[in-house]
Amino acid sequence: MTSFAEDAIDLGIFNYLGNSFVNPPVDYYFHNFASLFDKIMKQTKAPDSYNMCYGPGLGFVTLLDYIQRLALSLPEKRRYFQFVWATSLFHEDPNAVLIGDDHLLRTLKWFEDRGYLETTDLVFMSDHGARYGDIRNTEQVGPSK
């Protein structure tokens, strides 16, 4: 069984600028839900604005909830592969990442505590972060020796 999920389809890894798969590439495909929600949100926000929420909740948390619910819906000890691409908290504001820390930690612990990581290949990646703007001029300092 395979699953692919991303929380910001306009900025996603395979669906950037509205391009997407003609047919679902996996058994469980979050894109249909995210696409519908994106359409609803575009009707309620200003053009060219970026929204990291799905209604009253964070898109990132909805994404985490989805991957947990999928795990619960499969037969026990069923091997499966999930590819998760998170963008909503990581694309615009480098400080927004902090909002997701506790949510991600709880989700990963949930997978570990229930033994899912014994039978699941879970690949969780995020967006690149800031590509332009003043933040790019910030000096990056490595660990002191």
N, CA, C and O atoms as CSV, one atom per row, in Angstrom:
chain,resi,resn,atom,element,x,y,z
A,1,MET,N,N,0.847,-1.171,0.000
A,1,MET,CA,C,0.000,0.000,0.000
A,1,MET,C,C,0.898,1.241,0.000
A,1,MET,O,O,1.949,1.270,0.640
A,2,THR,N,N,0.458,2.248,-0.726
A,2,THR,CA,C,1.232,3.484,-0.832
A,2,THR,C,C,0.338,4.696,-0.594
A,2,THR,O,O,-0.864,4.665,-0.856
A,3,SER,N,N,0.956,5.765,-0.091
A,3,SER,CA,C,0.227,7.003,0.175
A,3,SER,C,C,1.125,8.196,-0.124
A,3,SER,O,O,2.322,8.178,0.163
A,4,PHE,N,N,0.530,9.232,-0.705
A,4,PHE,CA,C,1.233,10.494,-0.915
A,4,PHE,C,C,0.333,11.616,-0.432
A,4,PHE,O,O,-0.837,11.688,-0.806
A,5,ALA,N,N,0.884,12.498,0.405
A,5,ALA,CA,C,0.100,13.605,0.942
A,5,ALA,C,C,0.972,14.846,1.017
A,5,ALA,O,O,2.138,14.787,1.407
A,6,GLU,N,N,0.373,15.984,0.629
A,6,GLU,CA,C,1.018,17.282,0.802
A,6,GLU,C,C,-0.053,18.280,1.188
A,6,GLU,O,O,-1.214,18.140,0.803
A,7,ASP,N,N,0.342,19.295,1.954
A,7,ASP,CA,C,-0.650,20.197,2.538
A,7,ASP,C,C,-0.861,21.495,1.776
A,7,ASP,O,O,-1.807,22.221,2.084
A,8,ALA,N,N,-0.042,21.817,0.814
A,8,ALA,CA,C,-0.202,23.060,0.052
A,8,ALA,C,C,0.005,22.730,-1.428
A,8,ALA,O,O,1.117,22.839,-1.946
A,9,ILE,N,N,-1.056,22.331,-2.091
A,9,ILE,CA,C,-0.905,21.774,-3.436
A,9,ILE,C,C,-0.373,22.765,-4.459
A,9,ILE,O,O,0.292,22.346,-5.407
A,10,ASP,N,N,-0.634,24.048,-4.313
A,10,ASP,CA,C,-0.095,25.024,-5.264
A,10,ASP,C,C,1.423,25.119,-5.193
A,10,ASP,O,O,2.071,25.521,-6.160
A,11,LEU,N,N,1.985,24.753,-4.056
A,11,LEU,CA,C,3.425,24.878,-3.841
A,11,LEU,C,C,4.093,23.520,-3.677
A,11,LEU,O,O,5.277,23.451,-3.347
A,12,GLY,N,N,3.364,22.458,-3.899
A,12,GLY,CA,C,3.856,21.115,-3.613
A,12,GLY,C,C,4.945,20.628,-4.543
A,12,GLY,O,O,5.261,21.252,-5.556
A,13,ILE,N,N,5.495,19.517,-4.174
A,13,ILE,CA,C,6.632,18.960,-4.898
A,13,ILE,C,C,6.257,18.458,-6.298
A,13,ILE,O,O,7.017,18.657,-7.246
A,14,PHE,N,N,5.106,17.817,-6.433
A,14,PHE,CA,C,4.703,17.287,-7.733
A,14,PHE,C,C,3.563,18.079,-8.359
A,14,PHE,O,O,3.240,17.874,-9.529
A,15,ASN,N,N,2.957,18.971,-7.603
A,15,ASN,CA,C,1.779,19.691,-8.083
A,15,ASN,C,C,2.012,21.189,-8.208
A,15,ASN,O,O,1.059,21.968,-8.194
A,16,TYR,N,N,3.254,21.594,-8.329
A,16,TYR,CA,C,3.592,23.011,-8.360
A,16,TYR,C,C,2.922,23.710,-9.543
A,16,TYR,O,O,2.923,23.188,-10.658
A,17,LEU,N,N,2.355,24.883,-9.301
A,17,LEU,CA,C,1.687,25.713,-10.301
A,17,LEU,C,C,0.524,25.010,-10.987
A,17,LEU,O,O,0.242,25.257,-12.160
A,18,GLY,N,N,-0.144,24.139,-10.253
A,18,GLY,CA,C,-1.352,23.508,-10.766
A,18,GLY,C,C,-1.127,22.241,-11.565
A,18,GLY,O,O,-2.091,21.565,-11.926
A,19,ASN,N,N,0.114,21.904,-11.850
A,19,ASN,CA,C,0.384,20.640,-12.531
A,19,ASN,C,C,0.206,19.522,-11.522
A,19,ASN,O,O,0.607,19.642,-10.364
A,20,SER,N,N,-0.383,18.462,-11.963
A,20,SER,CA,C,-0.540,17.326,-11.047
A,20,SER,C,C,-0.638,16.055,-11.864
A,20,SER,O,O,-0.629,16.088,-13.095
A,21,PHE,N,N,-0.730,14.958,-11.180
A,21,PHE,CA,C,-0.849,13.668,-11.843
A,21,PHE,C,C,-2.214,13.554,-12.512
A,21,PHE,O,O,-3.211,14.029,-11.969
A,22,VAL,N,N,-2.264,12.934,-13.675
A,22,VAL,CA,C,-3.533,12.695,-14.360
A,22,VAL,C,C,-4.333,11.658,-13.581
A,22,VAL,O,O,-5.540,11.805,-13.390
A,23,ASN,N,N,-3.655,10.622,-13.139
A,23,ASN,CA,C,-4.267,9.572,-12.327
A,23,ASN,C,C,-3.557,9.529,-10.981
A,23,ASN,O,O,-2.362,9.811,-10.906
A,24,PRO,N,N,-4.265,9.185,-9.934
A,24,PRO,CA,C,-3.613,9.079,-8.624
A,24,PRO,C,C,-2.410,8.132,-8.702
A,24,PRO,O,O,-2.551,7.005,-9.177
A,25,PRO,N,N,-1.241,8.566,-8.249
A,25,PRO,CA,C,-0.038,7.744,-8.353
A,25,PRO,C,C,0.119,6.723,-7.235
A,25,PRO,O,O,1.047,5.914,-7.252
A,26,VAL,N,N,-0.794,6.761,-6.256
A,26,VAL,CA,C,-0.690,5.898,-5.078
A,26,VAL,C,C,-2.070,5.368,-4.716
A,26,VAL,O,O,-3.079,5.794,-5.278
A,27,ASP,N,N,-2.103,4.444,-3.780
A,27,ASP,CA,C,-3.386,3.889,-3.310
A,27,ASP,C,C,-4.197,4.920,-2.534
A,27,ASP,O,O,-5.418,4.985,-2.677
A,28,TYR,N,N,-3.526,5.726,-1.715
A,28,TYR,CA,C,-4.193,6.748,-0.903
A,28,TYR,C,C,-3.590,8.098,-1.263
A,28,TYR,O,O,-2.396,8.329,-1.071
A,29,TYR,N,N,-4.422,8.978,-1.781
A,29,TYR,CA,C,-3.954,10.234,-2.368
A,29,TYR,C,C,-4.686,11.395,-1.717
A,29,TYR,O,O,-5.885,11.570,-1.938
A,30,PHE,N,N,-3.990,12.184,-0.924
A,30,PHE,CA,C,-4.549,13.310,-0.175
A,30,PHE,C,C,-4.924,14.486,-1.088
A,30,PHE,O,O,-5.641,15.395,-0.670
A,31,HIS,N,N,-4.446,14.463,-2.306
A,31,HIS,CA,C,-4.593,15.596,-3.229
A,31,HIS,C,C,-6.050,16.013,-3.438
A,31,HIS,O,O,-6.340,17.209,-3.485
A,32,ASN,N,N,-6.952,15.075,-3.562
A,32,ASN,CA,C,-8.352,15.431,-3.818
A,32,ASN,C,C,-8.928,16.282,-2.692
A,32,ASN,O,O,-9.603,17.279,-2.948
A,33,PHE,N,N,-8.668,15.896,-1.460
A,33,PHE,CA,C,-9.121,16.682,-0.313
A,33,PHE,C,C,-8.455,18.053,-0.313
A,33,PHE,O,O,-9.129,19.074,-0.179
A,34,ALA,N,N,-7.139,18.077,-0.464
A,34,ALA,CA,C,-6.397,19.337,-0.429
A,34,ALA,C,C,-6.822,20.259,-1.574
A,34,ALA,O,O,-6.898,21.474,-1.395
A,35,SER,N,N,-7.095,19.697,-2.726
A,35,SER,CA,C,-7.524,20.483,-3.877
A,35,SER,C,C,-8.874,21.145,-3.630
A,35,SER,O,O,-9.061,22.325,-3.930
A,36,LEU,N,N,-9.803,20.385,-3.086
A,36,LEU,CA,C,-11.126,20.934,-2.772
A,36,LEU,C,C,-11.007,22.046,-1.729
A,36,LEU,O,O,-11.619,23.105,-1.869
A,37,PHE,N,N,-10.226,21.801,-0.698
A,37,PHE,CA,C,-10.073,22.807,0.343
A,37,PHE,C,C,-9.378,24.046,-0.196
A,37,PHE,O,O,-9.729,25.166,0.175
A,38,ASP,N,N,-8.402,23.856,-1.062
A,38,ASP,CA,C,-7.709,24.987,-1.669
A,38,ASP,C,C,-8.679,25.843,-2.485
A,38,ASP,O,O,-8.615,27.071,-2.450
A,39,LYS,N,N,-9.559,25.195,-3.203
A,39,LYS,CA,C,-10.558,25.914,-3.999
A,39,LYS,C,C,-11.479,26.741,-3.096
A,39,LYS,O,O,-11.795,27.889,-3.407
A,40,ILE,N,N,-11.898,26.156,-1.995
A,40,ILE,CA,C,-12.754,26.872,-1.037
A,40,ILE,C,C,-12.002,28.053,-0.437
A,40,ILE,O,O,-12.557,29.146,-0.323
A,41,MET,N,N,-10.754,27.846,-0.055
A,41,MET,CA,C,-9.979,28.904,0.585
A,41,MET,C,C,-9.699,30.053,-0.382
A,41,MET,O,O,-9.671,31.209,0.040
A,42,LYS,N,N,-9.493,29.767,-1.658
A,42,LYS,CA,C,-9.238,30.833,-2.632
A,42,LYS,C,C,-10.444,31.754,-2.774
A,42,LYS,O,O,-10.304,32.917,-3.152
A,43,GLN,N,N,-11.592,31.244,-2.477
A,43,GLN,CA,C,-12.793,32.066,-2.561
A,43,GLN,C,C,-12.925,32.987,-1.347
A,43,GLN,O,O,-13.715,33.931,-1.374
A,44,THR,N,N,-12.172,32.727,-0.297
A,44,THR,CA,C,-12.332,33.492,0.941
A,44,THR,C,C,-11.115,34.323,1.320
A,44,THR,O,O,-11.123,34.967,2.369
A,45,LYS,N,N,-10.075,34.327,0.504
A,45,LYS,CA,C,-8.884,35.110,0.845
A,45,LYS,C,C,-8.501,36.009,-0.325
A,45,LYS,O,O,-8.978,35.832,-1.446
A,46,ALA,N,N,-7.647,36.957,-0.047
A,46,ALA,CA,C,-7.205,37.903,-1.071
A,46,ALA,C,C,-6.339,37.191,-2.106
A,46,ALA,O,O,-5.619,36.250,-1.771
A,47,PRO,N,N,-6.405,37.633,-3.359
A,47,PRO,CA,C,-5.540,37.044,-4.393
A,47,PRO,C,C,-4.074,37.184,-3.992
A,47,PRO,O,O,-3.679,38.179,-3.385
A,48,ASP,N,N,-3.293,36.203,-4.327
A,48,ASP,CA,C,-1.857,36.184,-4.054
A,48,ASP,C,C,-1.507,36.120,-2.575
A,48,ASP,O,O,-0.339,36.266,-2.214
A,49,SER,N,N,-2.497,35.905,-1.709
A,49,SER,CA,C,-2.148,35.746,-0.297
A,49,SER,C,C,-1.895,34.268,-0.039
A,49,SER,O,O,-2.409,33.403,-0.748
A,50,TYR,N,N,-1.115,33.998,0.963
A,50,TYR,CA,C,-0.773,32.623,1.281
A,50,TYR,C,C,-1.448,32.249,2.587
A,50,TYR,O,O,-1.441,33.026,3.542
A,51,ASN,N,N,-2.021,31.083,2.627
A,51,ASN,CA,C,-2.768,30.672,3.806
A,51,ASN,C,C,-2.256,29.326,4.278
A,51,ASN,O,O,-2.212,28.374,3.499
A,52,MET,N,N,-1.871,29.233,5.533
A,52,MET,CA,C,-1.389,27.956,6.040
A,52,MET,C,C,-2.448,27.203,6.834
A,52,MET,O,O,-2.145,26.232,7.528
A,53,CYS,N,N,-3.679,27.655,6.725
A,53,CYS,CA,C,-4.766,27.005,7.460
A,53,CYS,C,C,-5.763,26.341,6.524
A,53,CYS,O,O,-5.973,26.782,5.394
A,54,TYR,N,N,-6.366,25.283,7.014
A,54,TYR,CA,C,-7.524,24.658,6.391
A,54,TYR,C,C,-8.691,25.040,7.294
A,54,TYR,O,O,-8.973,24.352,8.275
A,55,GLY,N,N,-9.354,26.114,6.971
A,55,GLY,CA,C,-10.427,26.592,7.835
A,55,GLY,C,C,-9.849,27.030,9.159
A,55,GLY,O,O,-8.908,27.823,9.177
A,56,PRO,N,N,-10.385,26.539,10.282
A,56,PRO,CA,C,-9.908,26.976,11.590
A,56,PRO,C,C,-8.639,26.260,12.056
A,56,PRO,O,O,-8.089,26.606,13.102
A,57,GLY,N,N,-8.170,25.274,11.302
A,57,GLY,CA,C,-7.001,24.517,11.744
A,57,GLY,C,C,-5.830,24.640,10.790
A,57,GLY,O,O,-6.009,24.998,9.626
A,58,LEU,N,N,-4.650,24.351,11.266
A,58,LEU,CA,C,-3.456,24.385,10.432
A,58,LEU,C,C,-3.493,23.251,9.404
A,58,LEU,O,O,-3.863,22.122,9.723
A,59,GLY,N,N,-3.107,23.567,8.181
A,59,GLY,CA,C,-3.003,22.544,7.144
A,59,GLY,C,C,-2.007,21.467,7.540
A,59,GLY,O,O,-2.208,20.289,7.243
A,60,PHE,N,N,-0.938,21.865,8.208
A,60,PHE,CA,C,0.085,20.922,8.664
A,60,PHE,C,C,-0.493,19.904,9.635
A,60,PHE,O,O,-0.193,18.714,9.545
A,61,VAL,N,N,-1.317,20.366,10.557
A,61,VAL,CA,C,-1.942,19.469,11.535
A,61,VAL,C,C,-2.938,18.541,10.832
A,61,VAL,O,O,-3.039,17.363,11.174
A,62,THR,N,N,-3.667,19.070,9.856
A,62,THR,CA,C,-4.582,18.231,9.067
A,62,THR,C,C,-3.800,17.136,8.350
A,62,THR,O,O,-4.253,15.994,8.275
A,63,LEU,N,N,-2.645,17.479,7.831
A,63,LEU,CA,C,-1.782,16.514,7.162
A,63,LEU,C,C,-1.327,15.416,8.127
A,63,LEU,O,O,-1.362,14.231,7.796
A,64,LEU,N,N,-0.907,15.823,9.308
A,64,LEU,CA,C,-0.478,14.848,10.322
A,64,LEU,C,C,-1.636,13.949,10.753
A,64,LEU,O,O,-1.465,12.743,10.933
A,65,ASP,N,N,-2.800,14.542,10.914
A,65,ASP,CA,C,-3.987,13.772,11.273
A,65,ASP,C,C,-4.310,12.746,10.194
A,65,ASP,O,O,-4.672,11.610,10.500
A,66,TYR,N,N,-4.178,13.144,8.939
A,66,TYR,CA,C,-4.444,12.233,7.821
A,66,TYR,C,C,-3.525,11.014,7.860
A,66,TYR,O,O,-3.986,9.884,7.699
A,67,ILE,N,N,-2.216,11.238,8.075
A,67,ILE,CA,C,-1.314,10.093,8.034
A,67,ILE,C,C,-1.547,9.153,9.222
A,67,ILE,O,O,-1.319,7.948,9.114
A,68,GLN,N,N,-2.000,9.699,10.347
A,68,GLN,CA,C,-2.341,8.836,11.481
A,68,GLN,C,C,-3.617,8.043,11.191
A,68,GLN,O,O,-3.677,6.840,11.446
A,69,ARG,N,N,-4.624,8.714,10.663
A,69,ARG,CA,C,-5.885,8.026,10.353
A,69,ARG,C,C,-5.673,6.937,9.310
A,69,ARG,O,O,-6.294,5.876,9.381
A,70,LEU,N,N,-4.804,7.196,8.348
A,70,LEU,CA,C,-4.516,6.170,7.354
A,70,LEU,C,C,-3.882,4.953,8.019
A,70,LEU,O,O,-4.256,3.816,7.731
A,71,ALA,N,N,-2.934,5.192,8.898
A,71,ALA,CA,C,-2.283,4.090,9.609
A,71,ALA,C,C,-3.308,3.266,10.389
A,71,ALA,O,O,-3.249,2.036,10.392
A,72,LEU,N,N,-4.242,3.944,11.048
A,72,LEU,CA,C,-5.269,3.241,11.825
A,72,LEU,C,C,-6.234,2.453,10.938
A,72,LEU,O,O,-6.785,1.439,11.367
A,73,SER,N,N,-6.438,2.911,9.715
A,73,SER,CA,C,-7.419,2.258,8.840
A,73,SER,C,C,-6.892,0.991,8.182
A,73,SER,O,O,-7.677,0.175,7.698
A,74,LEU,N,N,-5.578,0.815,8.157
A,74,LEU,CA,C,-4.998,-0.357,7.510
A,74,LEU,C,C,-4.952,-1.534,8.476
A,74,LEU,O,O,-4.906,-1.350,9.693
A,75,PRO,N,N,-4.966,-2.736,7.927
A,75,PRO,CA,C,-4.858,-3.911,8.809
A,75,PRO,C,C,-3.578,-3.857,9.634
A,75,PRO,O,O,-2.545,-3.373,9.172
A,76,GLU,N,N,-3.665,-4.361,10.858
A,76,GLU,CA,C,-2.517,-4.346,11.758
A,76,GLU,C,C,-1.330,-5.036,11.115
A,76,GLU,O,O,-1.472,-6.076,10.472
A,77,LYS,N,N,-0.172,-4.454,11.295
A,77,LYS,CA,C,1.111,-4.950,10.778
A,77,LYS,C,C,1.184,-4.952,9.249
A,77,LYS,O,O,2.053,-5.607,8.675
A,78,ARG,N,N,0.283,-4.229,8.590
A,78,ARG,CA,C,0.331,-4.114,7.135
A,78,ARG,C,C,1.493,-3.202,6.744
A,78,ARG,O,O,1.606,-2.081,7.238
A,79,ARG,N,N,2.338,-3.685,5.867
A,79,ARG,CA,C,3.447,-2.851,5.399
A,79,ARG,C,C,2.924,-1.854,4.380
A,79,ARG,O,O,2.154,-2.202,3.485
A,80,TYR,N,N,3.357,-0.602,4.532
A,80,TYR,CA,C,2.973,0.410,3.560
A,80,TYR,C,C,4.006,1.520,3.519
A,80,TYR,O,O,4.869,1.622,4.391
A,81,PHE,N,N,3.903,2.343,2.502
A,81,PHE,CA,C,4.835,3.434,2.281
A,81,PHE,C,C,4.051,4.738,2.238
A,81,PHE,O,O,3.087,4.867,1.483
A,82,GLN,N,N,4.468,5.704,3.052
A,82,GLN,CA,C,3.853,7.032,3.028
A,82,GLN,C,C,4.924,8.050,2.671
A,82,GLN,O,O,6.004,8.072,3.262
A,83,PHE,N,N,4.607,8.893,1.692
A,83,PHE,CA,C,5.463,10.010,1.327
A,83,PHE,C,C,4.690,11.273,1.662
A,83,PHE,O,O,3.619,11.513,1.105
A,84,VAL,N,N,5.225,12.080,2.569
A,84,VAL,CA,C,4.517,13.262,3.060
A,84,VAL,C,C,5.381,14.492,2.775
A,84,VAL,O,O,6.552,14.546,3.149
A,85,TRP,N,N,4.779,15.477,2.107
A,85,TRP,CA,C,5.495,16.714,1.775
A,85,TRP,C,C,4.780,17.872,2.460
A,85,TRP,O,O,3.655,18.220,2.101
A,86,ALA,N,N,5.437,18.460,3.441
A,86,ALA,CA,C,4.845,19.568,4.199
A,86,ALA,C,C,5.384,20.898,3.679
A,86,ALA,O,O,6.595,21.083,3.555
A,87,THR,N,N,4.486,21.806,3.381
A,87,THR,CA,C,4.876,23.107,2.850
A,87,THR,C,C,4.300,24.252,3.665
A,87,THR,O,O,4.959,25.276,3.847
A,88,SER,N,N,3.098,24.097,4.149
A,88,SER,CA,C,2.339,25.233,4.678
A,88,SER,C,C,3.055,26.015,5.783
A,88,SER,O,O,2.928,27.238,5.836
A,89,LEU,N,N,3.788,25.361,6.647
A,89,LEU,CA,C,4.483,26.080,7.724
A,89,LEU,C,C,5.901,26.485,7.348
A,89,LEU,O,O,6.547,27.232,8.083
A,90,PHE,N,N,6.385,26.008,6.230
A,90,PHE,CA,C,7.800,26.154,5.931
A,90,PHE,C,C,8.098,27.086,4.763
A,90,PHE,O,O,9.260,27.401,4.505
A,91,HIS,N,N,7.079,27.524,4.065
A,91,HIS,CA,C,7.312,28.239,2.823
A,91,HIS,C,C,7.582,29.734,3.000
A,91,HIS,O,O,8.535,30.250,2.416
A,92,GLU,N,N,6.797,30.421,3.764
A,92,GLU,CA,C,6.874,31.875,3.826
A,92,GLU,C,C,7.683,32.420,5.001
A,92,GLU,O,O,8.589,33.231,4.811
A,93,ASP,N,N,7.362,31.985,6.191
A,93,ASP,CA,C,7.925,32.577,7.403
A,93,ASP,C,C,8.804,31.553,8.122
A,93,ASP,O,O,8.294,30.530,8.579
A,94,PRO,N,N,10.112,31.803,8.234
A,94,PRO,CA,C,10.981,30.820,8.887
A,94,PRO,C,C,10.614,30.567,10.348
A,94,PRO,O,O,10.946,29.514,10.892
A,95,ASN,N,N,9.935,31.518,10.986
A,95,ASN,CA,C,9.540,31.332,12.379
A,95,ASN,C,C,8.285,30.471,12.526
A,95,ASN,O,O,8.025,29.938,13.604
A,96,ALA,N,N,7.509,30.332,11.454
A,96,ALA,CA,C,6.283,29.536,11.521
A,96,ALA,C,C,6.570,28.060,11.756
A,96,ALA,O,O,5.705,27.323,12.228
A,97,VAL,N,N,7.770,27.636,11.431
A,97,VAL,CA,C,8.154,26.236,11.645
A,97,VAL,C,C,7.939,25.836,13.104
A,97,VAL,O,O,7.551,24.705,13.396
A,98,LEU,N,N,8.194,26.768,14.008
A,98,LEU,CA,C,8.047,26.489,15.441
A,98,LEU,C,C,6.625,26.082,15.804
A,98,LEU,O,O,6.422,25.331,16.758
A,99,ILE,N,N,5.645,26.565,15.061
A,99,ILE,CA,C,4.249,26.224,15.330
A,99,ILE,C,C,4.026,24.726,15.193
A,99,ILE,O,O,3.197,24.152,15.898
A,100,GLY,N,N,4.757,24.098,14.295
A,100,GLY,CA,C,4.544,22.680,14.026
A,100,GLY,C,C,5.391,21.716,14.828
A,100,GLY,O,O,5.151,20.510,14.786
A,101,ASP,N,N,6.376,22.215,15.557
A,101,ASP,CA,C,7.302,21.330,16.275
A,101,ASP,C,C,6.604,20.326,17.182
A,101,ASP,O,O,6.825,19.122,17.060
A,102,ASP,N,N,5.771,20.808,18.080
A,102,ASP,CA,C,5.109,19.904,19.032
A,102,ASP,C,C,4.164,18.940,18.324
A,102,ASP,O,O,4.064,17.774,18.704
A,103,HIS,N,N,3.476,19.422,17.303
A,103,HIS,CA,C,2.558,18.564,16.543
A,103,HIS,C,C,3.325,17.431,15.859
A,103,HIS,O,O,2.899,16.277,15.891
A,104,LEU,N,N,4.447,17.766,15.249
A,104,LEU,CA,C,5.244,16.746,14.570
A,104,LEU,C,C,5.833,15.755,15.567
A,104,LEU,O,O,5.812,14.548,15.329
A,105,LEU,N,N,6.352,16.254,16.674
A,105,LEU,CA,C,6.918,15.367,17.689
A,105,LEU,C,C,5.861,14.385,18.207
A,105,LEU,O,O,6.121,13.187,18.321
A,106,ARG,N,N,4.667,14.903,18.519
A,106,ARG,CA,C,3.584,14.022,19.000
A,106,ARG,C,C,3.219,12.967,17.951
A,106,ARG,O,O,2.959,11.813,18.293
A,107,THR,N,N,3.200,13.353,16.701
A,107,THR,CA,C,2.843,12.406,15.643
A,107,THR,C,C,3.906,11.324,15.491
A,107,THR,O,O,3.580,10.141,15.387
A,108,LEU,N,N,5.158,11.719,15.477
A,108,LEU,CA,C,6.232,10.730,15.343
A,108,LEU,C,C,6.272,9.788,16.543
A,108,LEU,O,O,6.500,8.589,16.381
A,109,LYS,N,N,6.053,10.318,17.740
A,109,LYS,CA,C,5.992,9.465,18.934
A,109,LYS,C,C,4.792,8.524,18.855
A,109,LYS,O,O,4.880,7.365,19.263
A,110,TRP,N,N,3.675,9.020,18.331
A,110,TRP,CA,C,2.480,8.187,18.157
A,110,TRP,C,C,2.805,7.002,17.257
A,110,TRP,O,O,2.446,5.868,17.575
A,111,PHE,N,N,3.476,7.250,16.145
A,111,PHE,CA,C,3.863,6.161,15.231
A,111,PHE,C,C,4.818,5.187,15.912
A,111,PHE,O,O,4.687,3.973,15.760
A,112,GLU,N,N,5.766,5.717,16.654
A,112,GLU,CA,C,6.740,4.857,17.329
A,112,GLU,C,C,6.085,4.045,18.444
A,112,GLU,O,O,6.305,2.838,18.535
A,113,ASP,N,N,5.287,4.689,19.290
A,113,ASP,CA,C,4.664,4.006,20.429
A,113,ASP,C,C,3.751,2.871,20.001
A,113,ASP,O,O,3.627,1.883,20.724
A,114,ARG,N,N,3.120,2.983,18.865
A,114,ARG,CA,C,2.198,1.959,18.384
A,114,ARG,C,C,2.861,0.928,17.472
A,114,ARG,O,O,2.191,0.028,16.965
A,115,GLY,N,N,4.170,1.055,17.260
A,115,GLY,CA,C,4.907,0.078,16.470
A,115,GLY,C,C,4.784,0.244,14.963
A,115,GLY,O,O,5.240,-0.619,14.213
A,116,TYR,N,N,4.185,1.320,14.509
A,116,TYR,CA,C,4.022,1.507,13.068
A,116,TYR,C,C,5.352,1.664,12.342
A,116,TYR,O,O,5.462,1.293,11.173
A,117,LEU,N,N,6.346,2.198,13.004
A,117,LEU,CA,C,7.629,2.398,12.339
A,117,LEU,C,C,8.366,1.087,12.108
A,117,LEU,O,O,9.388,1.059,11.423
A,118,GLU,N,N,7.856,0.009,12.670
A,118,GLU,CA,C,8.415,-1.317,12.411
A,118,GLU,C,C,7.971,-1.850,11.052
A,118,GLU,O,O,8.662,-2.670,10.448
A,119,THR,N,N,6.827,-1.389,10.574
A,119,THR,CA,C,6.270,-1.914,9.324
A,119,THR,C,C,5.978,-0.830,8.290
A,119,THR,O,O,5.348,-1.099,7.267
A,120,THR,N,N,6.429,0.382,8.553
A,120,THR,CA,C,6.106,1.502,7.678
A,120,THR,C,C,7.366,2.232,7.257
A,120,THR,O,O,8.250,2.496,8.073
A,121,ASP,N,N,7.441,2.556,5.976
A,121,ASP,CA,C,8.466,3.470,5.492
A,121,ASP,C,C,7.795,4.832,5.445
A,121,ASP,O,O,6.941,5.077,4.593
A,122,LEU,N,N,8.168,5.697,6.331
A,122,LEU,CA,C,7.568,7.028,6.408
A,122,LEU,C,C,8.620,8.053,6.015
A,122,LEU,O,O,9.609,8.238,6.724
A,123,VAL,N,N,8.407,8.716,4.891
A,123,VAL,CA,C,9.309,9.758,4.423
A,123,VAL,C,C,8.585,11.075,4.630
A,123,VAL,O,O,7.533,11.311,4.036
A,124,PHE,N,N,9.140,11.924,5.462
A,124,PHE,CA,C,8.501,13.190,5.790
A,124,PHE,C,C,9.481,14.298,5.441
A,124,PHE,O,O,10.563,14.381,6.021
A,125,MET,N,N,9.104,15.148,4.493
A,125,MET,CA,C,9.983,16.237,4.062
A,125,MET,C,C,9.224,17.548,4.090
A,125,MET,O,O,7.996,17.582,4.171
A,126,SER,N,N,9.994,18.630,4.021
A,126,SER,CA,C,9.354,19.941,4.014
A,126,SER,C,C,9.893,20.786,2.868
A,126,SER,O,O,10.857,20.435,2.189
A,127,ASP,N,N,9.228,21.903,2.691
A,127,ASP,CA,C,9.572,22.862,1.663
A,127,ASP,C,C,10.934,23.488,1.941
A,127,ASP,O,O,11.479,23.337,3.034
A,128,HIS,N,N,11.469,24.173,0.976
A,128,HIS,CA,C,12.810,24.748,1.025
A,128,HIS,C,C,12.971,25.958,1.932
A,128,HIS,O,O,14.094,26.256,2.339
A,129,GLY,N,N,11.916,26.654,2.261
A,129,GLY,CA,C,12.026,27.878,3.040
A,129,GLY,C,C,12.226,29.082,2.145
A,129,GLY,O,O,11.928,29.029,0.952
A,130,ALA,N,N,12.724,30.157,2.707
A,130,ALA,CA,C,12.839,31.427,1.988
A,130,ALA,C,C,13.843,31.344,0.834
A,130,ALA,O,O,14.972,30.888,1.010
A,131,ARG,N,N,13.415,31.789,-0.339
A,131,ARG,CA,C,14.299,31.840,-1.499
A,131,ARG,C,C,14.752,33.259,-1.799
A,131,ARG,O,O,15.729,33.455,-2.522
A,132,TYR,N,N,14.062,34.247,-1.259
A,132,TYR,CA,C,14.402,35.640,-1.538
A,132,TYR,C,C,13.944,36.510,-0.372
A,132,TYR,O,O,13.241,36.045,0.525
A,133,GLY,N,N,14.353,37.781,-0.395
A,133,GLY,CA,C,13.984,38.706,0.678
A,133,GLY,C,C,15.140,38.964,1.619
A,133,GLY,O,O,16.209,38.367,1.496
A,134,ASP,N,N,14.908,39.868,2.563
A,134,ASP,CA,C,15.942,40.278,3.502
A,134,ASP,C,C,16.492,39.132,4.342
A,134,ASP,O,O,17.659,39.150,4.733
A,135,ILE,N,N,15.668,38.149,4.616
A,135,ILE,CA,C,16.104,37.021,5.456
A,135,ILE,C,C,17.308,36.304,4.838
A,135,ILE,O,O,18.116,35.705,5.548
A,136,ARG,N,N,17.417,36.371,3.516
A,136,ARG,CA,C,18.528,35.709,2.824
A,136,ARG,C,C,19.870,36.377,3.144
A,136,ARG,O,O,20.919,35.759,2.958
A,137,ASN,N,N,19.855,37.622,3.618
A,137,ASN,CA,C,21.089,38.332,3.965
A,137,ASN,C,C,21.545,38.050,5.387
A,137,ASN,O,O,22.582,38.557,5.817
A,138,THR,N,N,20.793,37.258,6.112
A,138,THR,CA,C,21.139,36.925,7.496
A,138,THR,C,C,22.354,36.022,7.526
A,138,THR,O,O,22.419,35.019,6.816
A,139,GLU,N,N,23.318,36.391,8.356
A,139,GLU,CA,C,24.523,35.577,8.475
A,139,GLU,C,C,24.168,34.261,9.169
A,139,GLU,O,O,23.489,34.243,10.196
A,140,GLN,N,N,24.637,33.183,8.591
A,140,GLN,CA,C,24.425,31.876,9.207
A,140,GLN,C,C,25.723,31.458,9.889
A,140,GLN,O,O,26.794,31.445,9.282
A,141,VAL,N,N,25.594,31.122,11.148
A,141,VAL,CA,C,26.760,30.770,11.949
A,141,VAL,C,C,26.654,29.299,12.310
A,141,VAL,O,O,25.618,28.833,12.784
A,142,GLY,N,N,27.721,28.588,12.082
A,142,GLY,CA,C,27.757,27.174,12.421
A,142,GLY,C,C,28.054,26.971,13.891
A,142,GLY,O,O,28.266,27.939,14.622
A,143,PRO,N,N,28.072,25.726,14.332
A,143,PRO,CA,C,28.354,25.438,15.741
A,143,PRO,C,C,29.769,25.904,16.113
A,143,PRO,O,O,30.698,25.792,15.313
A,144,SER,N,N,29.917,26.421,17.323
A,144,SER,CA,C,31.246,26.862,17.769
A,144,SER,C,C,32.063,25.643,18.175
A,144,SER,O,O,31.533,24.624,18.616
A,145,LYS,N,N,33.354,25.787,18.011
A,145,LYS,CA,C,34.248,24.652,18.322
A,145,LYS,C,C,34.973,24.868,19.611
A,145,LYS,O,O,35.762,24.020,20.026
